[in-house]
Amino acid sequence: MKWTDTYDIAAALYDKFPEVDPLTVRFTQLRQWVLELDDFSDLPERSGEKILEAIQAAWIEEAQ
């Protein structure tokens, strides 16, 4: 997965952290969790606030 695979990342986060409310996750924590996903293989410096917002929004949608 790459940073632009927001829905795939969101689904992976939902599977890995089903008890976590995505609304409570800070971007610094979110970024770290994404980097730690087994299937993630993009450069850390390619992330930004817009990408993290999109991932969080997709995760919120996935959780509902």
N, C-alpha and C positions, 0 to 999 in steps of 0.2 A: 504494500500500500504506500501511496504517496500522500503528501499533505492535501492534495486536491481531491482525494477520495473520501470526502466528508461523510457520506452515508455509510460506507464500509467501515470507516473508523468508528463512527457512532455505534454501529451494530456490535463491533468488537468490544467497545467500552461497556456497552449495556450487558453483554455476555460476561465480561470479566468482573464488572462491579454492579451486579443487579440491585444491591441494597443502597446504592448511592443515588441521591437526588442530584441530577446534573446542574440544577440551579444553585447548588451550594458549593460547587467546585470553582476554585480560583483558576485563572488562566495559567498561572505558573504550575499548578498541580496538574491541570489538564494537559499541558504541553509535555510534562514529564511522563505521564501515563501513556500518552500517544507514542512517545519515543520508546517506551518499554514494551509495546505490543509486539508479539512474536512476528507477525507478518508485515511490520512497518519497516520500510527501507528507504527513507528519504533523509536529506541533510537537515540537521536541527535548525540551521540558520535560515531555512526556507519558510519557517513558520512566522506568522505575524498575527496581530490582533484580529484582523478580518477573517483569517482562516480559522483561528480558534473560536471566534464567535459562530462561524458557520458549523463547525464541529459540535459546539455546545447546543446550538439550535436543533441540529439533526438528532443529537442524543436525547434532548427533551422530547422531540417528536417520537423517537423510538420507545422511550419510556412510557409514553401514554398509550 
